[in-house]
Amino acid sequence: MLFGWQHDELRRRQSTRSYSFGLYSYVYSDPSGQQFEVLDYWVNQVANNAP
C-alpha cells in the first residue's frame, strides 16, 4: 500500500508513462542434480501516443 506523496507521485507518473510487466517462475535443474526454483520478471515501457 502506498501513502501520501508516494501515491500522488505514482498517479502523476502513470498519467504520462505506462508500463507492462510480468512475473514468472520455473524449475532449473543443475547439472549436479540440484533443482532450483527461479523467479524472473520483465518490465517494458509502453509507447505514449498522446499528442
mmCIF entry with sequence, helices, sheets and N, C-alpha, C, O atoms, coordinates in Angstrom:
data_MODEL
# 
_entry.id   MODEL 
# 
_entity.id                         1 
_entity.type                       polymer 
_entity.pdbx_number_of_molecules   1 
# 
_entity_poly.entity_id                      1 
_entity_poly.type                           'polypeptide(L)' 
_entity_poly.nstd_linkage                   no 
_entity_poly.nstd_monomer                   no 
_entity_poly.pdbx_seq_one_letter_code       MLFGWQHDELRRRQSTRSYSFGLYSYVYSDPSGQQFEVLDYWVNQVANNAP 
_entity_poly.pdbx_seq_one_letter_code_can   MLFGWQHDELRRRQSTRSYSFGLYSYVYSDPSGQQFEVLDYWVNQVANNAP 
_entity_poly.pdbx_strand_id                 A 
# 
loop_
_entity_poly_seq.entity_id 
_entity_poly_seq.num 
_entity_poly_seq.mon_id 
_entity_poly_seq.hetero 
1 1  MET n 
1 2  LEU n 
1 3  PHE n 
1 4  GLY n 
1 5  TRP n 
1 6  GLN n 
1 7  HIS n 
1 8  ASP n 
1 9  GLU n 
1 10 LEU n 
1 11 ARG n 
1 12 ARG n 
1 13 ARG n 
1 14 GLN n 
1 15 SER n 
1 16 THR n 
1 17 ARG n 
1 18 SER n 
1 19 TYR n 
1 20 SER n 
1 21 PHE n 
1 22 GLY n 
1 23 LEU n 
1 24 TYR n 
1 25 SER n 
1 26 TYR n 
1 27 VAL n 
1 28 TYR n 
1 29 SER n 
1 30 ASP n 
1 31 PRO n 
1 32 SER n 
1 33 GLY n 
1 34 GLN n 
1 35 GLN n 
1 36 PHE n 
1 37 GLU n 
1 38 VAL n 
1 39 LEU n 
1 40 ASP n 
1 41 TYR n 
1 42 TRP n 
1 43 VAL n 
1 44 ASN n 
1 45 GLN n 
1 46 VAL n 
1 47 ALA n 
1 48 ASN n 
1 49 ASN n 
1 50 ALA n 
1 51 PRO n 
# 
_struct_asym.id          A 
_struct_asym.entity_id   1 
# 
_struct_conf.conf_type_id            HELX_P 
_struct_conf.id                      HELX_P1 
_struct_conf.pdbx_PDB_helix_id       AA1 
_struct_conf.beg_label_comp_id       GLY 
_struct_conf.beg_label_asym_id       A 
_struct_conf.beg_label_seq_id        4 
_struct_conf.pdbx_beg_PDB_ins_code   ? 
_struct_conf.end_label_comp_id       THR 
_struct_conf.end_label_asym_id       A 
_struct_conf.end_label_seq_id        16 
_struct_conf.pdbx_end_PDB_ins_code   ? 
_struct_conf.beg_auth_comp_id        GLY 
_struct_conf.beg_auth_asym_id        A 
_struct_conf.beg_auth_seq_id         4 
_struct_conf.end_auth_comp_id        THR 
_struct_conf.end_auth_asym_id        A 
_struct_conf.end_auth_seq_id         16 
_struct_conf.pdbx_PDB_helix_class    1 
_struct_conf.details                 ? 
_struct_conf.pdbx_PDB_helix_length   13 
# 
_struct_conf_type.id          HELX_P 
_struct_conf_type.criteria    ? 
_struct_conf_type.reference   ? 
# 
_struct_sheet.id               AA1 
_struct_sheet.type             ? 
_struct_sheet.number_strands   2 
_struct_sheet.details          ? 
# 
_struct_sheet_order.sheet_id     AA1 
_struct_sheet_order.range_id_1   1 
_struct_sheet_order.range_id_2   2 
_struct_sheet_order.offset       ? 
_struct_sheet_order.sense        anti-parallel 
# 
loop_
_struct_sheet_range.sheet_id 
_struct_sheet_range.id 
_struct_sheet_range.beg_label_comp_id 
_struct_sheet_range.beg_label_asym_id 
_struct_sheet_range.beg_label_seq_id 
_struct_sheet_range.pdbx_beg_PDB_ins_code 
_struct_sheet_range.end_label_comp_id 
_struct_sheet_range.end_label_asym_id 
_struct_sheet_range.end_label_seq_id 
_struct_sheet_range.pdbx_end_PDB_ins_code 
_struct_sheet_range.beg_auth_comp_id 
_struct_sheet_range.beg_auth_asym_id 
_struct_sheet_range.beg_auth_seq_id 
_struct_sheet_range.end_auth_comp_id 
_struct_sheet_range.end_auth_asym_id 
_struct_sheet_range.end_auth_seq_id 
AA1 1 SER A 18 ? SER A 29 ? SER A 18 SER A 29 
AA1 2 GLN A 35 ? VAL A 46 ? GLN A 35 VAL A 46 
# 
loop_
_atom_site.group_PDB 
_atom_site.id 
_atom_site.type_symbol 
_atom_site.label_atom_id 
_atom_site.label_alt_id 
_atom_site.label_comp_id 
_atom_site.label_asym_id 
_atom_site.label_entity_id 
_atom_site.label_seq_id 
_atom_site.pdbx_PDB_ins_code 
_atom_site.Cartn_x 
_atom_site.Cartn_y 
_atom_site.Cartn_z 
_atom_site.occupancy 
_atom_site.B_iso_or_equiv 
_atom_site.pdbx_formal_charge 
_atom_site.auth_seq_id 
_atom_site.auth_comp_id 
_atom_site.auth_asym_id 
_atom_site.auth_atom_id 
_atom_site.pdbx_PDB_model_num 
ATOM 1   N N  . MET A 1 1  ? 0.845  -1.174  0.000   1.00 0.00 ? 1  MET A N  1 
ATOM 2   C CA . MET A 1 1  ? 0.000  0.000   0.000   1.00 0.00 ? 1  MET A CA 1 
ATOM 3   C C  . MET A 1 1  ? 0.892  1.240   0.000   1.00 0.00 ? 1  MET A C  1 
ATOM 4   O O  . MET A 1 1  ? 1.900  1.287   0.706   1.00 0.00 ? 1  MET A O  1 
ATOM 5   N N  . LEU A 1 2  ? 0.519  2.236   -0.791  1.00 0.00 ? 2  LEU A N  1 
ATOM 6   C CA . LEU A 1 2  ? 1.292  3.472   -0.875  1.00 0.00 ? 2  LEU A CA 1 
ATOM 7   C C  . LEU A 1 2  ? 0.591  4.572   -0.098  1.00 0.00 ? 2  LEU A C  1 
ATOM 8   O O  . LEU A 1 2  ? -0.638 4.644   -0.075  1.00 0.00 ? 2  LEU A O  1 
ATOM 9   N N  . PHE A 1 3  ? 1.376  5.424   0.537   1.00 0.00 ? 3  PHE A N  1 
ATOM 10  C CA . PHE A 1 3  ? 0.817  6.501   1.342   1.00 0.00 ? 3  PHE A CA 1 
ATOM 11  C C  . PHE A 1 3  ? 1.320  7.853   0.857   1.00 0.00 ? 3  PHE A C  1 
ATOM 12  O O  . PHE A 1 3  ? 2.395  7.958   0.266   1.00 0.00 ? 3  PHE A O  1 
ATOM 13  N N  . GLY A 1 4  ? 0.523  8.883   1.117   1.00 0.00 ? 4  GLY A N  1 
ATOM 14  C CA . GLY A 1 4  ? 0.946  10.265  0.930   1.00 0.00 ? 4  GLY A CA 1 
ATOM 15  C C  . GLY A 1 4  ? 1.502  10.574  -0.440  1.00 0.00 ? 4  GLY A C  1 
ATOM 16  O O  . GLY A 1 4  ? 0.914  10.230  -1.466  1.00 0.00 ? 4  GLY A O  1 
ATOM 17  N N  . TRP A 1 5  ? 2.670  11.242  -0.437  1.00 0.00 ? 5  TRP A N  1 
ATOM 18  C CA . TRP A 1 5  ? 3.243  11.720  -1.689  1.00 0.00 ? 5  TRP A CA 1 
ATOM 19  C C  . TRP A 1 5  ? 3.614  10.584  -2.621  1.00 0.00 ? 5  TRP A C  1 
ATOM 20  O O  . TRP A 1 5  ? 3.608  10.768  -3.838  1.00 0.00 ? 5  TRP A O  1 
ATOM 21  N N  . GLN A 1 6  ? 3.939  9.407   -2.085  1.00 0.00 ? 6  GLN A N  1 
ATOM 22  C CA . GLN A 1 6  ? 4.294  8.288   -2.962  1.00 0.00 ? 6  GLN A CA 1 
ATOM 23  C C  . GLN A 1 6  ? 3.118  7.934   -3.864  1.00 0.00 ? 6  GLN A C  1 
ATOM 24  O O  . GLN A 1 6  ? 3.297  7.711   -5.061  1.00 0.00 ? 6  GLN A O  1 
ATOM 25  N N  . HIS A 1 7  ? 1.936  7.884   -3.303  1.00 0.00 ? 7  HIS A N  1 
ATOM 26  C CA . HIS A 1 7  ? 0.745  7.562   -4.082  1.00 0.00 ? 7  HIS A CA 1 
ATOM 27  C C  . HIS A 1 7  ? 0.476  8.646   -5.110  1.00 0.00 ? 7  HIS A C  1 
ATOM 28  O O  . HIS A 1 7  ? 0.185  8.336   -6.265  1.00 0.00 ? 7  HIS A O  1 
ATOM 29  N N  . ASP A 1 8  ? 0.569  9.923   -4.714  1.00 0.00 ? 8  ASP A N  1 
ATOM 30  C CA . ASP A 1 8  ? 0.337  11.032  -5.639  1.00 0.00 ? 8  ASP A CA 1 
ATOM 31  C C  . ASP A 1 8  ? 1.368  11.032  -6.760  1.00 0.00 ? 8  ASP A C  1 
ATOM 32  O O  . ASP A 1 8  ? 1.027  11.264  -7.919  1.00 0.00 ? 8  ASP A O  1 
ATOM 33  N N  . GLU A 1 9  ? 2.628  10.772  -6.418  1.00 0.00 ? 9  GLU A N  1 
ATOM 34  C CA . GLU A 1 9  ? 3.695  10.733  -7.420  1.00 0.00 ? 9  GLU A CA 1 
ATOM 35  C C  . GLU A 1 9  ? 3.467  9.589   -8.399  1.00 0.00 ? 9  GLU A C  1 
ATOM 36  O O  . GLU A 1 9  ? 3.664  9.758   -9.603  1.00 0.00 ? 9  GLU A O  1 
ATOM 37  N N  . LEU A 1 10 ? 3.059  8.439   -7.903  1.00 0.00 ? 10 LEU A N  1 
ATOM 38  C CA . LEU A 1 10 ? 2.784  7.304   -8.770  1.00 0.00 ? 10 LEU A CA 1 
ATOM 39  C C  . LEU A 1 10 ? 1.649  7.631   -9.730  1.00 0.00 ? 10 LEU A C  1 
ATOM 40  O O  . LEU A 1 10 ? 1.745  7.331   -10.920 1.00 0.00 ? 10 LEU A O  1 
ATOM 41  N N  . ARG A 1 11 ? 0.585  8.235   -9.241  1.00 0.00 ? 11 ARG A N  1 
ATOM 42  C CA . ARG A 1 11 ? -0.538 8.596   -10.113 1.00 0.00 ? 11 ARG A CA 1 
ATOM 43  C C  . ARG A 1 11 ? -0.115 9.598   -11.171 1.00 0.00 ? 11 ARG A C  1 
ATOM 44  O O  . ARG A 1 11 ? -0.540 9.497   -12.322 1.00 0.00 ? 11 ARG A O  1 
ATOM 45  N N  . ARG A 1 12 ? 0.727  10.578  -10.794 1.00 0.00 ? 12 ARG A N  1 
ATOM 46  C CA . ARG A 1 12 ? 1.190  11.574  -11.758 1.00 0.00 ? 12 ARG A CA 1 
ATOM 47  C C  . ARG A 1 12 ? 2.026  10.907  -12.848 1.00 0.00 ? 12 ARG A C  1 
ATOM 48  O O  . ARG A 1 12 ? 1.856  11.193  -14.033 1.00 0.00 ? 12 ARG A O  1 
ATOM 49  N N  . ARG A 1 13 ? 2.917  10.030  -12.442 1.00 0.00 ? 13 ARG A N  1 
ATOM 50  C CA . ARG A 1 13 ? 3.776  9.358   -13.419 1.00 0.00 ? 13 ARG A CA 1 
ATOM 51  C C  . ARG A 1 13 ? 2.988  8.420   -14.317 1.00 0.00 ? 13 ARG A C  1 
ATOM 52  O O  . ARG A 1 13 ? 3.300  8.292   -15.500 1.00 0.00 ? 13 ARG A O  1 
ATOM 53  N N  . GLN A 1 14 ? 1.975  7.766   -13.773 1.00 0.00 ? 14 GLN A N  1 
ATOM 54  C CA . GLN A 1 14 ? 1.182  6.848   -14.582 1.00 0.00 ? 14 GLN A CA 1 
ATOM 55  C C  . GLN A 1 14 ? 0.419  7.583   -15.666 1.00 0.00 ? 14 GLN A C  1 
ATOM 56  O O  . GLN A 1 14 ? 0.110  6.996   -16.703 1.00 0.00 ? 14 GLN A O  1 
ATOM 57  N N  . SER A 1 15 ? 0.111  8.844   -15.454 1.00 0.00 ? 15 SER A N  1 
ATOM 58  C CA . SER A 1 15 ? -0.629 9.588   -16.461 1.00 0.00 ? 15 SER A CA 1 
ATOM 59  C C  . SER A 1 15 ? 0.245  9.920   -17.661 1.00 0.00 ? 15 SER A C  1 
ATOM 60  O O  . SER A 1 15 ? -0.283 10.169  -18.745 1.00 0.00 ? 15 SER A O  1 
ATOM 61  N N  . THR A 1 16 ? 1.569  9.931   -17.501 1.00 0.00 ? 16 THR A N  1 
ATOM 62  C CA . THR A 1 16 ? 2.464  10.264  -18.604 1.00 0.00 ? 16 THR A CA 1 
ATOM 63  C C  . THR A 1 16 ? 3.238  9.058   -19.121 1.00 0.00 ? 16 THR A C  1 
ATOM 64  O O  . THR A 1 16 ? 3.724  9.087   -20.252 1.00 0.00 ? 16 THR A O  1 
ATOM 65  N N  . ARG A 1 17 ? 3.363  8.011   -18.334 1.00 0.00 ? 17 ARG A N  1 
ATOM 66  C CA . ARG A 1 17 ? 4.108  6.818   -18.734 1.00 0.00 ? 17 ARG A CA 1 
ATOM 67  C C  . ARG A 1 17 ? 3.313  5.578   -18.356 1.00 0.00 ? 17 ARG A C  1 
ATOM 68  O O  . ARG A 1 17 ? 2.703  5.509   -17.289 1.00 0.00 ? 17 ARG A O  1 
ATOM 69  N N  . SER A 1 18 ? 3.333  4.605   -19.250 1.00 0.00 ? 18 SER A N  1 
ATOM 70  C CA . SER A 1 18 ? 2.675  3.336   -18.945 1.00 0.00 ? 18 SER A CA 1 
ATOM 71  C C  . SER A 1 18 ? 3.680  2.209   -19.091 1.00 0.00 ? 18 SER A C  1 
ATOM 72  O O  . SER A 1 18 ? 4.575  2.258   -19.935 1.00 0.00 ? 18 SER A O  1 
ATOM 73  N N  . TYR A 1 19 ? 3.520  1.203   -18.264 1.00 0.00 ? 19 TYR A N  1 
ATOM 74  C CA . TYR A 1 19 ? 4.413  0.060   -18.285 1.00 0.00 ? 19 TYR A CA 1 
ATOM 75  C C  . TYR A 1 19 ? 3.596  -1.221  -18.309 1.00 0.00 ? 19 TYR A C  1 
ATOM 76  O O  . TYR A 1 19 ? 2.511  -1.290  -17.733 1.00 0.00 ? 19 TYR A O  1 
ATOM 77  N N  . SER A 1 20 ? 4.127  -2.230  -18.978 1.00 0.00 ? 20 SER A N  1 
ATOM 78  C CA . SER A 1 20 ? 3.579  -3.573  -18.860 1.00 0.00 ? 20 SER A CA 1 
ATOM 79  C C  . SER A 1 20 ? 4.626  -4.399  -18.119 1.00 0.00 ? 20 SER A C  1 
ATOM 80  O O  . SER A 1 20 ? 5.825  -4.155  -18.247 1.00 0.00 ? 20 SER A O  1 
ATOM 81  N N  . PHE A 1 21 ? 4.166  -5.365  -17.353 1.00 0.00 ? 21 PHE A N  1 
ATOM 82  C CA . PHE A 1 21 ? 5.110  -6.134  -16.551 1.00 0.00 ? 21 PHE A CA 1 
ATOM 83  C C  . PHE A 1 21 ? 4.571  -7.533  -16.311 1.00 0.00 ? 21 PHE A C  1 
ATOM 84  O O  . PHE A 1 21 ? 3.375  -7.789  -16.451 1.00 0.00 ? 21 PHE A O  1 
ATOM 85  N N  . GLY A 1 22 ? 5.463  -8.419  -15.953 1.00 0.00 ? 22 GLY A N  1 
ATOM 86  C CA . GLY A 1 22 ? 5.070  -9.785  -15.662 1.00 0.00 ? 22 GLY A CA 1 
ATOM 87  C C  . GLY A 1 22 ? 6.065  -10.444 -14.731 1.00 0.00 ? 22 GLY A C  1 
ATOM 88  O O  . GLY A 1 22 ? 7.216  -10.019 -14.623 1.00 0.00 ? 22 GLY A O  1 
ATOM 89  N N  . LEU A 1 23 ? 5.612  -11.476 -14.069 1.00 0.00 ? 23 LEU A N  1 
ATOM 90  C CA . LEU A 1 23 ? 6.434  -12.253 -13.142 1.00 0.00 ? 23 LEU A CA 1 
ATOM 91  C C  . LEU A 1 23 ? 6.152  -13.722 -13.424 1.00 0.00 ? 23 LEU A C  1 
ATOM 92  O O  . LEU A 1 23 ? 4.995  -14.122 -13.558 1.00 0.00 ? 23 LEU A O  1 
ATOM 93  N N  . TYR A 1 24 ? 7.204  -14.520 -13.514 1.00 0.00 ? 24 TYR A N  1 
ATOM 94  C CA . TYR A 1 24 ? 7.007  -15.942 -13.753 1.00 0.00 ? 24 TYR A CA 1 
ATOM 95  C C  . TYR A 1 24 ? 8.086  -16.743 -13.028 1.00 0.00 ? 24 TYR A C  1 
ATOM 96  O O  . TYR A 1 24 ? 9.098  -16.195 -12.592 1.00 0.00 ? 24 TYR A O  1 
ATOM 97  N N  . SER A 1 25 ? 7.857  -18.026 -12.910 1.00 0.00 ? 25 SER A N  1 
ATOM 98  C CA . SER A 1 25 ? 8.832  -18.903 -12.257 1.00 0.00 ? 25 SER A CA 1 
ATOM 99  C C  . SER A 1 25 ? 8.970  -20.186 -13.059 1.00 0.00 ? 25 SER A C  1 
ATOM 100 O O  . SER A 1 25 ? 8.079  -20.571 -13.817 1.00 0.00 ? 25 SER A O  1 
ATOM 101 N N  . TYR A 1 26 ? 10.108 -20.835 -12.872 1.00 0.00 ? 26 TYR A N  1 
ATOM 102 C CA . TYR A 1 26 ? 10.343 -22.134 -13.486 1.00 0.00 ? 26 TYR A CA 1 
ATOM 103 C C  . TYR A 1 26 ? 11.361 -22.893 -12.640 1.00 0.00 ? 26 TYR A C  1 
ATOM 104 O O  . TYR A 1 26 ? 12.068 -22.304 -11.822 1.00 0.00 ? 26 TYR A O  1 
ATOM 105 N N  . VAL A 1 27 ? 11.424 -24.193 -12.845 1.00 0.00 ? 27 VAL A N  1 
ATOM 106 C CA . VAL A 1 27 ? 12.373 -25.029 -12.109 1.00 0.00 ? 27 VAL A CA 1 
ATOM 107 C C  . VAL A 1 27 ? 13.594 -25.251 -12.997 1.00 0.00 ? 27 VAL A C  1 
ATOM 108 O O  . VAL A 1 27 ? 13.476 -25.717 -14.130 1.00 0.00 ? 27 VAL A O  1 
ATOM 109 N N  . TYR A 1 28 ? 14.759 -24.912 -12.468 1.00 0.00 ? 28 TYR A N  1 
ATOM 110 C CA . TYR A 1 28 ? 16.029 -25.104 -13.170 1.00 0.00 ? 28 TYR A CA 1 
ATOM 111 C C  . TYR A 1 28 ? 16.735 -26.309 -12.564 1.00 0.00 ? 28 TYR A C  1 
ATOM 112 O O  . TYR A 1 28 ? 16.936 -26.378 -11.352 1.00 0.00 ? 28 TYR A O  1 
ATOM 113 N N  . SER A 1 29 ? 17.109 -27.255 -13.418 1.00 0.00 ? 29 SER A N  1 
ATOM 114 C CA . SER A 1 29 ? 17.847 -28.439 -12.958 1.00 0.00 ? 29 SER A CA 1 
ATOM 115 C C  . SER A 1 29 ? 19.324 -28.241 -13.254 1.00 0.00 ? 29 SER A C  1 
ATOM 116 O O  . SER A 1 29 ? 19.729 -28.147 -14.413 1.00 0.00 ? 29 SER A O  1 
ATOM 117 N N  . ASP A 1 30 ? 20.117 -28.178 -12.207 1.00 0.00 ? 30 ASP A N  1 
ATOM 118 C CA . ASP A 1 30 ? 21.564 -28.004 -12.301 1.00 0.00 ? 30 ASP A CA 1 
ATOM 119 C C  . ASP A 1 30 ? 22.202 -29.308 -12.777 1.00 0.00 ? 30 ASP A C  1 
ATOM 120 O O  . ASP A 1 30 ? 21.684 -30.382 -12.472 1.00 0.00 ? 30 ASP A O  1 
ATOM 121 N N  . PRO A 1 31 ? 23.320 -29.246 -13.521 1.00 0.00 ? 31 PRO A N  1 
ATOM 122 C CA . PRO A 1 31 ? 23.991 -30.482 -13.960 1.00 0.00 ? 31 PRO A CA 1 
ATOM 123 C C  . PRO A 1 31 ? 24.379 -31.414 -12.804 1.00 0.00 ? 31 PRO A C  1 
ATOM 124 O O  . PRO A 1 31 ? 24.531 -32.619 -13.008 1.00 0.00 ? 31 PRO A O  1 
ATOM 125 N N  . SER A 1 32 ? 24.541 -30.866 -11.601 1.00 0.00 ? 32 SER A N  1 
ATOM 126 C CA . SER A 1 32 ? 24.894 -31.708 -10.451 1.00 0.00 ? 32 SER A CA 1 
ATOM 127 C C  . SER A 1 32 ? 23.693 -32.466 -9.899  1.00 0.00 ? 32 SER A C  1 
ATOM 128 O O  . SER A 1 32 ? 23.844 -33.318 -9.024  1.00 0.00 ? 32 SER A O  1 
ATOM 129 N N  . GLY A 1 33 ? 22.499 -32.158 -10.409 1.00 0.00 ? 33 GLY A N  1 
ATOM 130 C CA . GLY A 1 33 ? 21.297 -32.840 -9.941  1.00 0.00 ? 33 GLY A CA 1 
ATOM 131 C C  . GLY A 1 33 ? 20.429 -31.997 -9.028  1.00 0.00 ? 33 GLY A C  1 
ATOM 132 O O  . GLY A 1 33 ? 19.294 -32.373 -8.736  1.00 0.00 ? 33 GLY A O  1 
ATOM 133 N N  . GLN A 1 34 ? 20.945 -30.862 -8.572  1.00 0.00 ? 34 GLN A N  1 
ATOM 134 C CA . GLN A 1 34 ? 20.136 -29.984 -7.725  1.00 0.00 ? 34 GLN A CA 1 
ATOM 135 C C  . GLN A 1 34 ? 19.099 -29.261 -8.576  1.00 0.00 ? 34 GLN A C  1 
ATOM 136 O O  . GLN A 1 34 ? 19.314 -29.005 -9.760  1.00 0.00 ? 34 GLN A O  1 
ATOM 137 N N  . GLN A 1 35 ? 17.979 -28.939 -7.953  1.00 0.00 ? 35 GLN A N  1 
ATOM 138 C CA . GLN A 1 35 ? 16.934 -28.175 -8.627  1.00 0.00 ? 35 GLN A CA 1 
ATOM 139 C C  . GLN A 1 35 ? 16.709 -26.873 -7.879  1.00 0.00 ? 35 GLN A C  1 
ATOM 140 O O  . GLN A 1 35 ? 16.769 -26.823 -6.650  1.00 0.00 ? 35 GLN A O  1 
ATOM 141 N N  . PHE A 1 36 ? 16.450 -25.828 -8.639  1.00 0.00 ? 36 PHE A N  1 
ATOM 142 C CA . PHE A 1 36 ? 16.204 -24.502 -8.079  1.00 0.00 ? 36 PHE A CA 1 
ATOM 143 C C  . PHE A 1 36 ? 14.950 -23.932 -8.712  1.00 0.00 ? 36 PHE A C  1 
ATOM 144 O O  . PHE A 1 36 ? 14.727 -24.078 -9.914  1.00 0.00 ? 36 PHE A O  1 
ATOM 145 N N  . GLU A 1 37 ? 14.136 -23.284 -7.899  1.00 0.00 ? 37 GLU A N  1 
ATOM 146 C CA . GLU A 1 37 ? 13.011 -22.543 -8.465  1.00 0.00 ? 37 GLU A CA 1 
ATOM 147 C C  . GLU A 1 37 ? 13.498 -21.125 -8.737  1.00 0.00 ? 37 GLU A C  1 
ATOM 148 O O  . GLU A 1 37 ? 13.979 -20.435 -7.839  1.00 0.00 ? 37 GLU A O  1 
ATOM 149 N N  . VAL A 1 38 ? 13.365 -20.709 -9.977  1.00 0.00 ? 38 VAL A N  1 
ATOM 150 C CA . VAL A 1 38 ? 13.840 -19.399 -10.412 1.00 0.00 ? 38 VAL A CA 1 
ATOM 151 C C  . VAL A 1 38 ? 12.636 -18.485 -10.587 1.00 0.00 ? 38 VAL A C  1 
ATOM 152 O O  . VAL A 1 38 ? 11.666 -18.841 -11.256 1.00 0.00 ? 38 VAL A O  1 
ATOM 153 N N  . LEU A 1 39 ? 12.706 -17.306 -9.983  1.00 0.00 ? 39 LEU A N  1 
ATOM 154 C CA . LEU A 1 39 ? 11.690 -16.275 -10.187 1.00 0.00 ? 39 LEU A CA 1 
ATOM 155 C C  . LEU A 1 39 ? 12.290 -15.223 -11.099 1.00 0.00 ? 39 LEU A C  1 
ATOM 156 O O  . LEU A 1 39 ? 13.402 -14.752 -10.858 1.00 0.00 ? 39 LEU A O  1 
ATOM 157 N N  . ASP A 1 40 ? 11.573 -14.854 -12.133 1.00 0.00 ? 40 ASP A N  1 
ATOM 158 C CA . ASP A 1 40 ? 12.069 -13.857 -13.079 1.00 0.00 ? 40 ASP A CA 1 
ATOM 159 C C  . ASP A 1 40 ? 10.947 -12.871 -13.381 1.00 0.00 ? 40 ASP A C  1 
ATOM 160 O O  . ASP A 1 40 ? 9.770  -13.174 -13.187 1.00 0.00 ? 40 ASP A O  1 
ATOM 161 N N  . TYR A 1 41 ? 11.323 -11.702 -13.854 1.00 0.00 ? 41 TYR A N  1 
ATOM 162 C CA . TYR A 1 41 ? 10.336 -10.677 -14.166 1.00 0.00 ? 41 TYR A CA 1 
ATOM 163 C C  . TYR A 1 41 ? 10.780 -9.901  -15.394 1.00 0.00 ? 41 TYR A C  1 
ATOM 164 O O  . TYR A 1 41 ? 11.944 -9.949  -15.790 1.00 0.00 ? 41 TYR A O  1 
ATOM 165 N N  . TRP A 1 42 ? 9.838  -9.186  -15.989 1.00 0.00 ? 42 TRP A N  1 
ATOM 166 C CA . TRP A 1 42 ? 10.144 -8.295  -17.098 1.00 0.00 ? 42 TRP A CA 1 
ATOM 167 C C  . TRP A 1 42 ? 9.300  -7.038  -16.958 1.00 0.00 ? 42 TRP A C  1 
ATOM 168 O O  . TRP A 1 42 ? 8.199  -7.071  -16.409 1.00 0.00 ? 42 TRP A O  1 
ATOM 169 N N  . VAL A 1 43 ? 9.830  -5.935  -17.461 1.00 0.00 ? 43 VAL A N  1 
ATOM 170 C CA . VAL A 1 43 ? 9.133  -4.649  -17.457 1.00 0.00 ? 43 VAL A CA 1 
ATOM 171 C C  . VAL A 1 43 ? 9.413  -3.971  -18.793 1.00 0.00 ? 43 VAL A C  1 
ATOM 172 O O  . VAL A 1 43 ? 10.567 -3.876  -19.211 1.00 0.00 ? 43 VAL A O  1 
ATOM 173 N N  . ASN A 1 44 ? 8.378  -3.506  -19.456 1.00 0.00 ? 44 ASN A N  1 
ATOM 174 C CA . ASN A 1 44 ? 8.507  -2.763  -20.709 1.00 0.00 ? 44 ASN A CA 1 
ATOM 175 C C  . ASN A 1 44 ? 7.751  -1.458  -20.593 1.00 0.00 ? 44 ASN A C  1 
ATOM 176 O O  . ASN A 1 44 ? 6.640  -1.420  -20.064 1.00 0.00 ? 44 ASN A O  1 
ATOM 177 N N  . GLN A 1 45 ? 8.353  -0.383  -21.090 1.00 0.00 ? 45 GLN A N  1 
ATOM 178 C CA . GLN A 1 45 ? 7.632  0.883   -21.142 1.00 0.00 ? 45 GLN A CA 1 
ATOM 179 C C  . GLN A 1 45 ? 6.796  0.876   -22.409 1.00 0.00 ? 45 GLN A C  1 
ATOM 180 O O  . GLN A 1 45 ? 7.301  0.591   -23.495 1.00 0.00 ? 45 GLN A O  1 
ATOM 181 N N  . VAL A 1 46 ? 5.521  1.190   -22.268 1.00 0.00 ? 46 VAL A N  1 
ATOM 182 C CA . VAL A 1 46 ? 4.597  1.225   -23.386 1.00 0.00 ? 46 VAL A CA 1 
ATOM 183 C C  . VAL A 1 46 ? 4.675  2.606   -24.015 1.00 0.00 ? 46 VAL A C  1 
ATOM 184 O O  . VAL A 1 46 ? 4.695  3.615   -23.311 1.00 0.00 ? 46 VAL A O  1 
ATOM 185 N N  . ALA A 1 47 ? 4.719  2.649   -25.338 1.00 0.00 ? 47 ALA A N  1 
ATOM 186 C CA . ALA A 1 47 ? 4.810  3.932   -26.035 1.00 0.00 ? 47 ALA A CA 1 
ATOM 187 C C  . ALA A 1 47 ? 3.597  4.790   -25.712 1.00 0.00 ? 47 ALA A C  1 
ATOM 188 O O  . ALA A 1 47 ? 2.467  4.304   -25.663 1.00 0.00 ? 47 ALA A O  1 
ATOM 189 N N  . ASN A 1 48 ? 3.849  6.065   -25.494 1.00 0.00 ? 48 ASN A N  1 
ATOM 190 C CA . ASN A 1 48 ? 2.775  7.023   -25.222 1.00 0.00 ? 48 ASN A CA 1 
ATOM 191 C C  . ASN A 1 48 ? 2.449  7.723   -26.529 1.00 0.00 ? 48 ASN A C  1 
ATOM 192 O O  . ASN A 1 48 ? 3.274  8.468   -27.057 1.00 0.00 ? 48 ASN A O  1 
ATOM 193 N N  . ASN A 1 49 ? 1.256  7.491   -27.055 1.00 0.00 ? 49 ASN A N  1 
ATOM 194 C CA . ASN A 1 49 ? 0.851  8.076   -28.333 1.00 0.00 ? 49 ASN A CA 1 
ATOM 195 C C  . ASN A 1 49 ? 0.058  9.360   -28.155 1.00 0.00 ? 49 ASN A C  1 
ATOM 196 O O  . ASN A 1 49 ? -0.611 9.814   -29.084 1.00 0.00 ? 49 ASN A O  1 
ATOM 197 N N  . ALA A 1 50 ? 0.128  9.942   -26.979 1.00 0.00 ? 50 ALA A N  1 
ATOM 198 C CA . ALA A 1 50 ? -0.619 11.182  -26.724 1.00 0.00 ? 50 ALA A CA 1 
ATOM 199 C C  . ALA A 1 50 ? -0.003 12.328  -27.523 1.00 0.00 ? 50 ALA A C  1 
ATOM 200 O O  . ALA A 1 50 ? 1.211  12.365  -27.724 1.00 0.00 ? 50 ALA A O  1 
ATOM 201 N N  . PRO A 1 51 ? -0.831 13.254  -27.973 1.00 0.00 ? 51 PRO A N  1 
ATOM 202 C CA . PRO A 1 51 ? -0.309 14.411  -28.740 1.00 0.00 ? 51 PRO A CA 1 
ATOM 203 C C  . PRO A 1 51 ? 0.523  15.337  -27.886 1.00 0.00 ? 51 PRO A C  1 
ATOM 204 O O  . PRO A 1 51 ? 1.027  16.345  -28.380 1.00 0.00 ? 51 PRO A O  1 
# 
